[in-house]
Amino acid sequence: MLRSRKLLLTGVALFVPALAASVFFGQKYLFEEGPAYPPKVMKHAAELQERMLSFDSHINVPIDYGTPGSEADKDSGTQFDLPKAARGRLSGAALTVFAWPELWNGPNAPHRPTPAFLPEAQKEQEARYRIITGIARDFPNQAAIAYTPEDFKRLAGEGKFAIVISMLNAYPLGNDISRLDHWAARGMRIFGFSYVANNDWADSSRPMPFYNDTPDALGGLSDTGRQAVRRLNELGVVIDVSQMSRKAVEEVTRLTRAPVIASHSAVRGLVDIDRNLSDQELKAIKDTGGVVQVVAFPTYLKPLTQKTRERLNALRAEHGLQPLENLNQALMPADPVIAIWPERKFGEYAGALYGILEEEPKATLQDYVDAIDYTVKKVGIDHVGISSDFNDGGGVIGWENAAEARNVTAELITRGYSDQDIAKLWGGNFLRAWGEVQRLATVAAAP
């Protein structure tokens, strides 16, 4: 049963007392293209989205963000911009300082590490940081950086989009733990150790044979990674375990003394791939007091169709590879034999592979909320959140961009979630965990 409106307004910090002008005029509600819900559900979703705090825990900014066609203050061709966030009544998001030289940027691009990779990754890291902080600098009436949960709530009340700075991939930091202090001082409040391929800090859920990776090469974390867990706890930075190997997740959750999150992960109980979290990992995150932010990434939410598997096996046969043994092989071209291919052959194969995957029927908003339902059943409503992975492959039919955030709320309403529980999923759980991380910190991170 849905809880009363009175409960929502009695001292609950998950809801905002005032935001910008209403999204509806009379009885006409401004919804993007998407699932058709009954008018009563649409009205309820619009009203709820107006007054609750909503947070998307993982959005990437393209490296050309801010150039013509992808401006932050215009309704651009990207999945996230300030006008879309305003229409969707999204209170804020973690925008990611992501860095890794492109692995598959055309048939002639190197897919093996070179000495230039590290400085290039560091340059990309700086470029994305400038883009993210530039949004707040250039549009101060529309957006600002949130350094604390209290900042987030204040900015939402002022009608400003709250940017939480996150970082994904320890690779550009080398082995220098002091870089965590440097980035915390610059506003980083979420840190994820891993992306594709192992690094010097942690094993990835997707090791790369052509990087000379082996699964569980470190057995979870290196000594650098273990030191990093301690330092991140001291700094009050939220640790993000998405993209890490099982052993690495287990080690982080065992060592941390503060809640951790998985900022953009789905569940292995529905789609059995290493990138998704097992029930054991879900519980380990919960036991820290943390939050699993379920990601709207289509291929992590439903298995590939038989037709797509047949096309992929035909492609593999054409390139002298064995038929698929599991879904991991379909999602990442990681077979050991590929590691010795010439660059051009690898590029041609990877391009054809992803061309096939792009034609796979896309997951729907209903598939996405199925994953939320599953996670809630496993770890409880207080340990689940929402993430899109927009601008890096995320988005499902019904939630294609930030303007369609209300559709997620409408689908949750149809599943019987209370207003209070929807508010927890959309931001309350993350803000609670973030607040606890900062409470337990022993170092005051600037600014």
KERO-238905 format. One record per residue (C-alpha): residue in three letters; x, y, z. Coordinates in nm, 3 decimals, decimal comma. Layout:
+------+---------+---------+---------+
! resn !      c1 !      c2 !      c3 !
+------+---------+---------+---------+
!  Ala !       X !       Y !       Z !
...
+------+---------+---------+---------+
// end
This chain:
+------+---------+---------+---------+
! resn !      c1 !      c2 !      c3 !
+------+---------+---------+---------+
!  Met !   0,000 !   0,000 !   0,000 !
!  Leu !   0,122 !   0,350 !  -0,075 !
!  Arg !   0,195 !   0,556 !   0,231 !
!  Ser !   0,007 !   0,876 !   0,295 !
!  Arg !   0,121 !   1,213 !   0,171 !
!  Lys !   0,123 !   1,333 !   0,530 !
!  Leu !   0,404 !   1,089 !   0,614 !
!  Leu !   0,615 !   1,230 !   0,331 !
!  Leu !   0,600 !   1,580 !   0,468 !
!  Thr !   0,675 !   1,513 !   0,835 !
!  Gly !   1,046 !   1,578 !   0,875 !
!  Val !   1,166 !   1,340 !   0,604 !
!  Ala !   1,494 !   1,467 !   0,453 !
!  Leu !   1,438 !   1,263 !   0,137 !
!  Phe !   1,186 !   1,519 !   0,014 !
!  Val !   1,246 !   1,876 !  -0,095 !
!  Pro !   1,033 !   2,161 !   0,043 !
!  Ala !   1,059 !   2,369 !  -0,272 !
!  Leu !   1,185 !   2,324 !  -0,625 !
!  Ala !   1,151 !   2,509 !  -0,953 !
!  Ala !   0,814 !   2,554 !  -1,126 !
!  Ser !   0,585 !   2,254 !  -1,152 !
!  Val !   0,620 !   2,020 !  -1,447 !
!  Phe !   0,248 !   2,012 !  -1,500 !
!  Phe !  -0,009 !   2,267 !  -1,602 !
!  Gly !  -0,366 !   2,187 !  -1,509 !
!  Gln !  -0,415 !   1,820 !  -1,592 !
!  Lys !  -0,154 !   1,795 !  -1,869 !
!  Tyr !   0,173 !   1,633 !  -1,763 !
!  Leu !   0,494 !   1,669 !  -1,960 !
!  Phe !   0,631 !   1,318 !  -2,007 !
!  Glu !   0,888 !   1,205 !  -2,259 !
!  Glu !   0,826 !   0,917 !  -2,495 !
!  Gly !   0,802 !   0,592 !  -2,305 !
!  Pro !   0,566 !   0,345 !  -2,143 !
!  Ala !   0,200 !   0,441 !  -2,124 !
!  Tyr !   0,082 !   0,455 !  -1,764 !
!  Pro !  -0,268 !   0,533 !  -1,639 !
!  Pro !  -0,327 !   0,907 !  -1,579 !
!  Lys !  -0,354 !   0,849 !  -1,204 !
!  Val !  -0,009 !   0,685 !  -1,197 !
!  Met !   0,141 !   0,958 !  -1,414 !
!  Lys !   0,002 !   1,230 !  -1,188 !
!  His !   0,132 !   1,052 !  -0,880 !
!  Ala !   0,478 !   1,008 !  -1,037 !
!  Ala !   0,497 !   1,373 !  -1,139 !
!  Glu !   0,400 !   1,496 !  -0,794 !
!  Leu !   0,641 !   1,258 !  -0,623 !
!  Gln !   0,929 !   1,351 !  -0,851 !
!  Glu !   0,865 !   1,716 !  -0,766 !
!  Arg !   0,923 !   1,679 !  -0,395 !
!  Met !   1,167 !   1,394 !  -0,342 !
!  Leu !   1,544 !   1,398 !  -0,376 !
!  Ser !   1,653 !   1,195 !  -0,678 !
!  Phe !   2,010 !   1,090 !  -0,752 !
!  Asp !   2,161 !   0,900 !  -1,046 !
!  Ser !   2,486 !   0,748 !  -0,922 !
!  His !   2,670 !   0,707 !  -1,252 !
!  Ile !   2,666 !   0,934 !  -1,559 !
!  Asn !   2,963 !   0,982 !  -1,790 !
!  Val !   3,042 !   1,304 !  -1,973 !
!  Pro !   3,180 !   1,258 !  -2,326 !
!  Ile !   3,527 !   1,398 !  -2,384 !
!  Asp !   3,374 !   1,652 !  -2,625 !
!  Tyr !   3,101 !   1,758 !  -2,380 !
!  Gly !   3,039 !   2,130 !  -2,405 !
!  Thr !   3,116 !   2,153 !  -2,777 !
!  Pro !   2,841 !   2,237 !  -3,032 !
!  Gly !   2,575 !   1,967 !  -3,018 !
!  Ser !   2,660 !   1,850 !  -2,666 !
!  Glu !   2,631 !   2,167 !  -2,457 !
!  Ala !   2,542 !   2,124 !  -2,089 !
!  Asp !   2,286 !   2,406 !  -2,093 !
!  Lys !   2,107 !   2,301 !  -2,413 !
!  Asp !   1,879 !   2,012 !  -2,496 !
!  Ser !   2,158 !   1,834 !  -2,678 !
!  Gly !   2,213 !   1,501 !  -2,846 !
!  Thr !   2,354 !   1,346 !  -2,528 !
!  Gln !   2,150 !   1,151 !  -2,274 !
!  Phe !   2,228 !   1,399 !  -1,999 !
!  Asp !   2,220 !   1,777 !  -1,998 !
!  Leu !   2,076 !   2,036 !  -1,760 !
!  Pro !   1,748 !   2,088 !  -1,952 !
!  Lys !   1,680 !   1,711 !  -1,957 !
!  Ala !   1,762 !   1,684 !  -1,587 !
!  Ala !   1,523 !   1,971 !  -1,514 !
!  Arg !   1,240 !   1,812 !  -1,716 !
!  Gly !   1,293 !   1,480 !  -1,541 !
!  Arg !   1,318 !   1,655 !  -1,203 !
!  Leu !   1,647 !   1,479 !  -1,136 !
!  Ser !   1,798 !   1,645 !  -0,827 !
!  Gly !   2,157 !   1,544 !  -0,895 !
!  Ala !   2,399 !   1,285 !  -1,022 !
!  Ala !   2,749 !   1,150 !  -0,987 !
!  Leu !   2,938 !   1,273 !  -1,292 !
!  Thr !   3,240 !   1,057 !  -1,351 !
!  Val !   3,605 !   1,150 !  -1,396 !
!  Phe !   3,665 !   0,845 !  -1,610 !
!  Ala !   4,001 !   0,782 !  -1,772 !
!  Trp !   4,133 !   0,509 !  -1,995 !
!  Pro !   4,279 !   0,530 !  -2,346 !
!  Glu !   4,024 !   0,395 !  -2,593 !
!  Leu !   4,082 !   0,025 !  -2,652 !
!  Trp !   3,887 !  -0,004 !  -2,976 !
!  Asn !   3,899 !   0,332 !  -3,147 !
!  Gly !   3,910 !   0,211 !  -3,506 !
!  Pro !   4,087 !  -0,079 !  -3,678 !
!  Asn !   4,434 !   0,070 !  -3,635 !
!  Ala !   4,406 !   0,167 !  -3,268 !
!  Pro !   4,642 !  -0,017 !  -3,030 !
!  His !   4,467 !  -0,254 !  -2,795 !
!  Arg !   4,781 !  -0,347 !  -2,603 !
!  Pro !   4,939 !  -0,118 !  -2,344 !
!  Thr !   5,207 !   0,122 !  -2,461 !
!  Pro !   5,426 !   0,359 !  -2,255 !
!  Ala !   5,203 !   0,645 !  -2,371 !
!  Phe !   4,892 !   0,494 !  -2,211 !
!  Leu !   4,950 !   0,632 !  -1,859 !
!  Pro !   5,011 !   0,998 !  -1,952 !
!  Glu !   4,723 !   0,981 !  -2,201 !
!  Ala !   4,492 !   0,844 !  -1,931 !
!  Gln !   4,601 !   1,122 !  -1,695 !
!  Lys !   4,529 !   1,384 !  -1,963 !
!  Glu !   4,184 !   1,234 !  -2,016 !
!  Gln !   4,124 !   1,238 !  -1,641 !
!  Glu !   4,208 !   1,608 !  -1,624 !
!  Ala !   3,995 !   1,686 !  -1,929 !
!  Arg !   3,685 !   1,525 !  -1,779 !
!  Tyr !   3,743 !   1,696 !  -1,445 !
!  Arg !   3,755 !   2,032 !  -1,622 !
!  Ile !   3,434 !   1,950 !  -1,808 !
!  Ile !   3,248 !   1,852 !  -1,490 !
!  Thr !   3,363 !   2,145 !  -1,279 !
!  Gly !   3,304 !   2,372 !  -1,579 !
!  Ile !   2,932 !   2,292 !  -1,572 !
!  Ala !   2,905 !   2,438 !  -1,222 !
!  Arg !   3,134 !   2,730 !  -1,307 !
!  Asp !   2,959 !   2,828 !  -1,630 !
!  Phe !   2,600 !   2,778 !  -1,518 !
!  Pro !   2,595 !   2,875 !  -1,148 !
!  Asn !   2,221 !   2,938 !  -1,145 !
!  Gln !   2,150 !   2,587 !  -1,270 !
!  Ala !   2,416 !   2,361 !  -1,116 !
!  Ala !   2,674 !   2,338 !  -0,838 !
!  Ile !   2,911 !   2,084 !  -0,682 !
!  Ala !   2,786 !   1,896 !  -0,376 !
!  Tyr !   3,067 !   1,812 !  -0,136 !
!  Thr !   2,844 !   1,673 !   0,140 !
!  Pro !   2,494 !   1,525 !   0,167 !
!  Glu !   2,387 !   1,854 !   0,325 !
!  Asp !   2,513 !   2,039 !   0,017 !
!  Phe !   2,309 !   1,806 !  -0,201 !
!  Lys !   1,989 !   1,872 !  -0,008 !
!  Arg !   2,048 !   2,248 !   0,000 !
!  Leu !   2,114 !   2,268 !  -0,373 !
!  Ala !   1,804 !   2,063 !  -0,453 !
!  Gly !   1,600 !   2,300 !  -0,237 !
!  Glu !   1,742 !   2,592 !  -0,436 !
!  Gly !   1,638 !   2,427 !  -0,762 !
!  Lys !   1,999 !   2,365 !  -0,868 !
!  Phe !   2,134 !   2,040 !  -1,010 !
!  Ala !   2,374 !   1,885 !  -0,756 !
!  Ile !   2,690 !   1,741 !  -0,909 !
!  Val !   2,874 !   1,476 !  -0,708 !
!  Ile !   3,224 !   1,418 !  -0,848 !
!  Ser !   3,314 !   1,051 !  -0,882 !
!  Met !   3,622 !   0,881 !  -1,023 !
!  Leu !   3,637 !   0,549 !  -1,205 !
!  Asn !   3,959 !   0,352 !  -1,255 !
!  Ala !   4,273 !   0,374 !  -1,040 !
!  Tyr !   4,499 !   0,313 !  -1,340 !
!  Pro !   4,590 !   0,682 !  -1,404 !
!  Leu !   4,699 !   0,722 !  -1,040 !
!  Gly !   4,985 !   0,475 !  -1,080 !
!  Asn !   5,089 !   0,348 !  -0,736 !
!  Asp !   5,065 !   0,687 !  -0,567 !
!  Ile !   4,821 !   0,673 !  -0,274 !
!  Ser !   4,872 !   1,047 !  -0,212 !
!  Arg !   4,678 !   1,112 !  -0,534 !
!  Leu !   4,365 !   1,018 !  -0,339 !
!  Asp !   4,425 !   1,315 !  -0,106 !
!  His !   4,483 !   1,536 !  -0,408 !
!  Trp !   4,158 !   1,434 !  -0,574 !
!  Ala !   3,957 !   1,447 !  -0,252 !
!  Ala !   4,078 !   1,805 !  -0,209 !
!  Arg !   3,952 !   1,876 !  -0,560 !
!  Gly !   3,606 !   1,750 !  -0,471 !
!  Met !   3,607 !   1,378 !  -0,550 !
!  Arg !   3,353 !   1,207 !  -0,324 !
!  Ile !   3,317 !   0,860 !  -0,486 !
!  Phe !   3,609 !   0,643 !  -0,597 !
!  Gly !   3,589 !   0,326 !  -0,807 !
!  Phe !   3,903 !   0,112 !  -0,831 !
!  Ser !   3,834 !  -0,072 !  -1,155 !
!  Tyr !   3,724 !  -0,060 !  -1,515 !
!  Val !   3,807 !  -0,302 !  -1,797 !
!  Ala !   4,141 !  -0,477 !  -1,729 !
!  Asn !   4,325 !  -0,527 !  -1,403 !
!  Asn !   4,534 !  -0,242 !  -1,267 !
!  Asp !   4,798 !  -0,206 !  -0,995 !
!  Trp !   4,533 !  -0,158 !  -0,725 !
!  Ala !   4,270 !  -0,426 !  -0,791 !
!  Asp !   4,152 !  -0,706 !  -1,015 !
!  Ser !   3,876 !  -0,626 !  -1,262 !
!  Ser !   3,564 !  -0,832 !  -1,328 !
!  Arg !   3,674 !  -0,812 !  -1,693 !
!  Pro !   4,047 !  -0,894 !  -1,722 !
!  Met !   4,193 !  -0,849 !  -2,071 !
!  Pro !   4,414 !  -1,123 !  -2,219 !
!  Phe !   4,567 !  -0,877 !  -2,464 !
!  Tyr !   4,678 !  -0,675 !  -2,159 !
!  Asn !   4,851 !  -0,993 !  -2,037 !
!  Asp !   4,582 !  -1,007 !  -1,769 !
!  Thr !   4,485 !  -1,324 !  -1,592 !
!  Pro !   4,172 !  -1,361 !  -1,379 !
!  Asp !   4,236 !  -1,279 !  -1,012 !
!  Ala !   4,598 !  -1,189 !  -1,079 !
!  Leu !   4,622 !  -1,005 !  -0,746 !
!  Gly !   4,382 !  -1,231 !  -0,563 !
!  Gly !   4,160 !  -0,926 !  -0,511 !
!  Leu !   4,355 !  -0,620 !  -0,402 !
!  Ser !   4,724 !  -0,537 !  -0,409 !
!  Asp !   4,895 !  -0,383 !  -0,108 !
!  Thr !   4,835 !  -0,047 !  -0,277 !
!  Gly !   4,466 !  -0,130 !  -0,302 !
!  Arg !   4,447 !  -0,229 !   0,064 !
!  Gln !   4,615 !   0,096 !   0,167 !
!  Ala !   4,368 !   0,280 !  -0,055 !
!  Val !   4,068 !   0,133 !   0,128 !
!  Arg !   4,205 !   0,265 !   0,456 !
!  Arg !   4,287 !   0,607 !   0,313 !
!  Leu !   3,950 !   0,648 !   0,142 !
!  Asn !   3,779 !   0,567 !   0,472 !
!  Glu !   3,995 !   0,829 !   0,645 !
!  Leu !   3,916 !   1,089 !   0,379 !
!  Gly !   3,540 !   1,023 !   0,387 !
!  Val !   3,529 !   0,925 !   0,020 !
!  Val !   3,268 !   0,666 !  -0,075 !
!  Ile !   3,427 !   0,346 !  -0,210 !
!  Asp !   3,267 !   0,212 !  -0,528 !
!  Val !   3,307 !  -0,163 !  -0,596 !
!  Ser !   3,140 !  -0,174 !  -0,939 !
!  Gln !   3,359 !  -0,340 !  -1,205 !
!  Met !   3,576 !  -0,518 !  -0,946 !
!  Ser !   3,635 !  -0,895 !  -0,939 !
!  Arg !   3,452 !  -1,110 !  -0,685 !
!  Lys !   3,762 !  -1,148 !  -0,471 !
!  Ala !   3,829 !  -0,775 !  -0,485 !
!  Val !   3,471 !  -0,696 !  -0,376 !
!  Glu !   3,503 !  -0,946 !  -0,093 !
!  Glu !   3,832 !  -0,793 !   0,023 !
!  Val !   3,708 !  -0,433 !   0,008 !
!  Thr !   3,392 !  -0,515 !   0,203 !
!  Arg !   3,596 !  -0,701 !   0,462 !
!  Leu !   3,852 !  -0,422 !   0,510 !
!  Thr !   3,631 !  -0,113 !   0,500 !
!  Arg !   3,501 !   0,043 !   0,819 !
!  Ala !   3,245 !   0,254 !   0,632 !
!  Pro !   2,962 !   0,176 !   0,388 !
!  Val !   3,053 !   0,104 !   0,027 !
!  Ile !   2,842 !   0,126 !  -0,288 !
!  Ala !   2,828 !  -0,040 !  -0,627 !
!  Ser !   2,759 !   0,272 !  -0,832 !
!  His !   2,649 !   0,096 !  -1,152 !
!  Ser !   2,597 !  -0,280 !  -1,129 !
!  Ala !   2,328 !  -0,535 !  -1,210 !
!  Val !   2,269 !  -0,883 !  -1,069 !
!  Arg !   2,406 !  -1,222 !  -1,164 !
!  Gly !   2,089 !  -1,391 !  -1,045 !
!  Leu !   1,917 !  -1,259 !  -1,361 !
!  Val !   2,207 !  -1,245 !  -1,610 !
!  Asp !   2,505 !  -1,466 !  -1,527 !
!  Ile !   2,809 !  -1,262 !  -1,629 !
!  Asp !   3,114 !  -1,170 !  -1,425 !
!  Arg !   3,037 !  -0,797 !  -1,454 !
!  Asn !   2,716 !  -0,851 !  -1,253 !
!  Leu !   2,706 !  -0,901 !  -0,878 !
!  Ser !   2,641 !  -1,239 !  -0,717 !
!  Asp !   2,399 !  -1,277 !  -0,426 !
!  Gln !   2,702 !  -1,315 !  -0,199 !
!  Glu !   2,844 !  -0,983 !  -0,320 !
!  Leu !   2,507 !  -0,813 !  -0,274 !
!  Lys !   2,501 !  -0,928 !   0,087 !
!  Ala !   2,861 !  -0,821 !   0,147 !
!  Ile !   2,778 !  -0,468 !   0,029 !
!  Lys !   2,467 !  -0,461 !   0,246 !
!  Asp !   2,665 !  -0,576 !   0,549 !
!  Thr !   2,883 !  -0,264 !   0,527 !
!  Gly !   2,567 !  -0,053 !   0,543 !
!  Gly !   2,614 !   0,021 !   0,174 !
!  Val !   2,399 !   0,047 !  -0,136 !
!  Val !   2,375 !  -0,145 !  -0,465 !
!  Gln !   2,290 !   0,114 !  -0,732 !
!  Val !   2,120 !  -0,101 !  -0,998 !
!  Val !   2,230 !   0,007 !  -1,346 !
!  Ala !   2,009 !   0,045 !  -1,653 !
!  Phe !   2,261 !  -0,116 !  -1,889 !
!  Pro !   2,063 !  -0,328 !  -2,139 !
!  Thr !   2,292 !  -0,628 !  -2,186 !
!  Tyr !   2,333 !  -0,667 !  -1,808 !
!  Leu !   1,956 !  -0,691 !  -1,758 !
!  Lys !   1,843 !  -0,968 !  -1,993 !
!  Pro !   2,019 !  -1,258 !  -2,170 !
!  Leu !   2,100 !  -1,240 !  -2,540 !
!  Thr !   1,843 !  -1,380 !  -2,778 !
!  Gln !   1,911 !  -1,704 !  -2,963 !
!  Lys !   1,926 !  -1,514 !  -3,292 !
!  Thr !   2,203 !  -1,289 !  -3,161 !
!  Arg !   2,397 !  -1,586 !  -3,023 !
!  Glu !   2,378 !  -1,755 !  -3,363 !
!  Arg !   2,507 !  -1,441 !  -3,536 !
!  Leu !   2,791 !  -1,408 !  -3,286 !
!  Asn !   2,889 !  -1,773 !  -3,332 !
!  Ala !   2,890 !  -1,724 !  -3,709 !
!  Leu !   3,123 !  -1,425 !  -3,664 !
!  Arg !   3,346 !  -1,627 !  -3,434 !
!  Ala !   3,363 !  -1,917 !  -3,680 !
!  Glu !   3,458 !  -1,671 !  -3,955 !
!  His !   3,753 !  -1,561 !  -3,740 !
!  Gly !   3,858 !  -1,910 !  -3,636 !
!  Leu !   3,715 !  -1,893 !  -3,283 !
!  Gln !   3,523 !  -2,158 !  -3,094 !
!  Pro !   3,146 !  -2,114 !  -3,032 !
!  Leu !   3,040 !  -1,913 !  -2,729 !
!  Glu !   3,066 !  -2,094 !  -2,398 !
!  Asn !   2,918 !  -1,816 !  -2,189 !
!  Leu !   2,781 !  -1,465 !  -2,209 !
!  Asn !   3,108 !  -1,311 !  -2,090 !
!  Gln !   3,267 !  -1,403 !  -2,424 !
!  Ala !   2,984 !  -1,235 !  -2,610 !
!  Leu !   3,012 !  -0,906 !  -2,422 !
!  Met !   3,391 !  -0,873 !  -2,430 !
!  Pro !   3,626 !  -0,997 !  -2,705 !
!  Ala !   3,860 !  -1,146 !  -2,447 !
!  Asp !   3,957 !  -1,488 !  -2,589 !
!  Pro !   4,331 !  -1,560 !  -2,540 !
!  Val !   4,378 !  -1,620 !  -2,913 !
!  Ile !   4,267 !  -1,263 !  -2,982 !
!  Ala !   4,561 !  -1,137 !  -2,779 !
!  Ile !   4,802 !  -1,231 !  -3,057 !
!  Trp !   4,597 !  -1,094 !  -3,348 !
!  Pro !   4,730 !  -0,800 !  -3,552 !
!  Glu !   4,571 !  -0,468 !  -3,455 !
!  Arg !   4,368 !  -0,440 !  -3,777 !
!  Lys !   4,217 !  -0,787 !  -3,744 !
!  Phe !   4,122 !  -0,715 !  -3,385 !
!  Gly !   3,959 !  -0,387 !  -3,485 !
!  Glu !   3,756 !  -0,550 !  -3,761 !
!  Tyr !   3,636 !  -0,827 !  -3,530 !
!  Ala !   3,549 !  -0,590 !  -3,243 !
!  Gly !   3,359 !  -0,360 !  -3,480 !
!  Ala !   3,153 !  -0,648 !  -3,618 !
!  Leu !   3,093 !  -0,786 !  -3,267 !
!  Tyr !   2,952 !  -0,462 !  -3,132 !
!  Gly !   2,756 !  -0,406 !  -3,449 !
!  Ile !   2,571 !  -0,732 !  -3,379 !
!  Leu !   2,519 !  -0,645 !  -3,013 !
!  Glu !   2,375 !  -0,306 !  -3,106 !
!  Glu !   2,099 !  -0,483 !  -3,302 !
!  Glu !   2,000 !  -0,698 !  -3,004 !
!  Pro !   1,645 !  -0,608 !  -2,884 !
!  Lys !   1,696 !  -0,352 !  -2,613 !
!  Ala !   1,598 !  -0,409 !  -2,253 !
!  Thr !   1,292 !  -0,221 !  -2,129 !
!  Leu !   1,214 !  -0,023 !  -1,818 !
!  Gln !   1,022 !  -0,326 !  -1,698 !
!  Asp !   1,339 !  -0,539 !  -1,731 !
!  Tyr !   1,526 !  -0,276 !  -1,534 !
!  Val !   1,278 !  -0,266 !  -1,248 !
!  Asp !   1,279 !  -0,647 !  -1,244 !
!  Ala !   1,646 !  -0,614 !  -1,145 !
!  Ile !   1,555 !  -0,362 !  -0,876 !
!  Asp !   1,286 !  -0,599 !  -0,747 !
!  Tyr !   1,538 !  -0,884 !  -0,734 !
!  Thr !   1,794 !  -0,677 !  -0,544 !
!  Val !   1,538 !  -0,547 !  -0,295 !
!  Lys !   1,427 !  -0,903 !  -0,222 !
!  Lys !   1,788 !  -1,008 !  -0,159 !
!  Val !   1,916 !  -0,718 !   0,055 !
!  Gly !   1,616 !  -0,504 !   0,152 !
!  Ile !   1,480 !  -0,167 !   0,047 !
!  Asp !   1,741 !   0,028 !   0,249 !
!  His !   2,034 !  -0,099 !   0,041 !
!  Val !   1,925 !  -0,043 !  -0,321 !
!  Gly !   1,956 !   0,260 !  -0,547 !
!  Ile !   1,929 !   0,376 !  -0,908 !
!  Ser !   2,188 !   0,447 !  -1,179 !
!  Ser !   2,172 !   0,494 !  -1,555 !
!  Asp !   2,528 !   0,478 !  -1,697 !
!  Phe !   2,411 !   0,739 !  -1,947 !
!  Asn !   2,657 !   0,837 !  -2,220 !
!  Asp !   2,842 !   0,506 !  -2,187 !
!  Gly !   2,589 !   0,248 !  -2,307 !
!  Gly !   2,321 !   0,288 !  -2,040 !
!  Gly !   1,952 !   0,352 !  -2,096 !
!  Val !   1,655 !   0,125 !  -2,157 !
!  Ile !   1,331 !   0,163 !  -2,349 !
!  Gly !   1,129 !   0,396 !  -2,130 !
!  Trp !   1,434 !   0,554 !  -1,964 !
!  Glu !   1,648 !   0,665 !  -2,255 !
!  Asn !   1,774 !   0,992 !  -2,104 !
!  Ala !   1,760 !   1,207 !  -1,792 !
!  Ala !   1,431 !   1,369 !  -1,897 !
!  Glu !   1,252 !   1,035 !  -1,857 !
!  Ala !   1,340 !   0,984 !  -1,490 !
!  Arg !   0,972 !   1,010 !  -1,394 !
!  Asn !   0,900 !   0,695 !  -1,594 !
!  Val !   1,116 !   0,501 !  -1,348 !
!  Thr !   0,906 !   0,641 !  -1,065 !
!  Ala !   0,584 !   0,550 !  -1,248 !
!  Glu !   0,701 !   0,191 !  -1,297 !
!  Leu !   0,794 !   0,163 !  -0,929 !
!  Ile !   0,449 !   0,290 !  -0,835 !
!  Thr !   0,285 !   0,024 !  -1,050 !
!  Arg !   0,492 !  -0,241 !  -0,868 !
!  Gly !   0,345 !  -0,131 !  -0,535 !
!  Tyr !   0,643 !   0,051 !  -0,387 !
!  Ser !   0,544 !   0,314 !  -0,130 !
!  Asp !   0,634 !   0,678 !  -0,180 !
!  Gln !   0,880 !   0,651 !   0,107 !
!  Asp !   1,050 !   0,348 !  -0,045 !
!  Ile !   1,070 !   0,511 !  -0,390 !
!  Ala !   1,240 !   0,808 !  -0,225 !
!  Lys !   1,490 !   0,572 !  -0,063 !
!  Leu !   1,568 !   0,409 !  -0,399 !
!  Trp !   1,601 !   0,740 !  -0,582 !
!  Gly !   1,844 !   0,903 !  -0,340 !
!  Gly !   1,771 !   0,851 !   0,025 !
!  Asn !   1,974 !   0,533 !   0,061 !
!  Phe !   2,280 !   0,680 !  -0,108 !
!  Leu !   2,261 !   1,002 !   0,096 !
!  Arg !   2,235 !   0,800 !   0,418 !
!  Ala !   2,539 !   0,587 !   0,324 !
!  Trp !   2,738 !   0,892 !   0,210 !
!  Gly !   2,660 !   1,070 !   0,536 !
!  Glu !   2,785 !   0,771 !   0,736 !
!  Val !   3,106 !   0,755 !   0,530 !
!  Gln !   3,172 !   1,121 !   0,608 !
!  Arg !   3,081 !   1,080 !   0,976 !
!  Leu !   3,345 !   0,807 !   1,011 !
!  Ala !   3,616 !   1,008 !   0,833 !
!  Thr !   3,922 !   1,113 !   1,031 !
!  Val !   4,057 !   1,368 !   0,781 !
!  Ala !   3,871 !   1,681 !   0,679 !
!  Ala !   3,871 !   1,674 !   0,299 !
!  Ala !   3,870 !   2,016 !   0,132 !
!  Pro !   3,693 !   2,208 !   0,001 !
+------+---------+---------+---------+
// end
